[in-house]
Amino acid sequence: MAELKFEIVEHVGVLSENAKGWTKELNKVSWGDHPAKYDIRDWSPDHTRMAKGVTLTDEELATLKDILNGDVEDDIDESQML
């Protein structure tokens, strides 16, 4: 299996830590020489291993922030949510 190339270009913050020392973090990560995107995932203590996560563009992160702040209209059709 080919080695996964990544670079954490900005550490934004730690959301939580589990008993084994892995941390769920928000970082800006460049995957495979592509432009960096915001990334939420669990990382090993030395940041050499990671779990599956979610990557977000700047626009997607801004939308998520609005949703979490309650700035998005309250009439979201929940039947269209997964």
N, C-alpha and C positions, 0 to 999 in steps of 0.2 A: 504494500500500500504506500502511495506517495505521501511524503511528509506534508502536513498542513502548514502553510506559511501565513503568519499573522504578526502584527505589531500593534501593541497597545500604545496609541499615540497620545492619549489623554485619560488619566484615571479621574473619573468624576466623583465616585463615592461607593461605599459599601452599604448594601441594603440589609444584609444579615450574615451570620456565620454559624456553621453547624458544628457539632461536637468533634468532627475530624479535622477542623480547621479550614474547610473549604468556605469560600465567601461568595455570596451572590452580589455581583457588582454591576454598576453602570459605568461603562467605559466607552471611549471612542476608539474603535479598532479598525485597522486596515487589514483586510483578508486578501491574500494572494496578490499583492501589489495594486489592489483597487483602492479608490478613495475611501477614507475612513468614514464609518457610520457609527451611530450610537448602538450599543450592544448591551443586553442584559443577559447574564448567564452566571453559573457557578464556576469558580476557578479554584484550582488546587493552591495550597499555600505558596508554592514557588512559581505559580503562573505558567507551568509547563504543560498542564493538562486542564481540560475544560469539559463541561457538560453541554448538552444542547441548549441553545438559547434563542433569543430574538434580536434581529438587527433592525434598526429604524433609521430612516433618513432624517435630516434636520426637520423637514416639514412634518413627518409622522410623529416625531418626538414632541413638536409644538402642539399638534392635535391631541396627543395623549395627555399632555400637560393641561390643555384646556378642558378635556373630559374630566380629569381628576380634580380640577379646580371648580368644576360645576359650571363652567362658562359656556358649555354647549347646550343647545336647546334641550329642555327636559322631555320633549315629545319624541324621543328616539323610538323607532319601531323595534321593540325587543324581539319580535318574531323573525327579524332578519339577522339577528346576531347568532353566532355559532355557539 
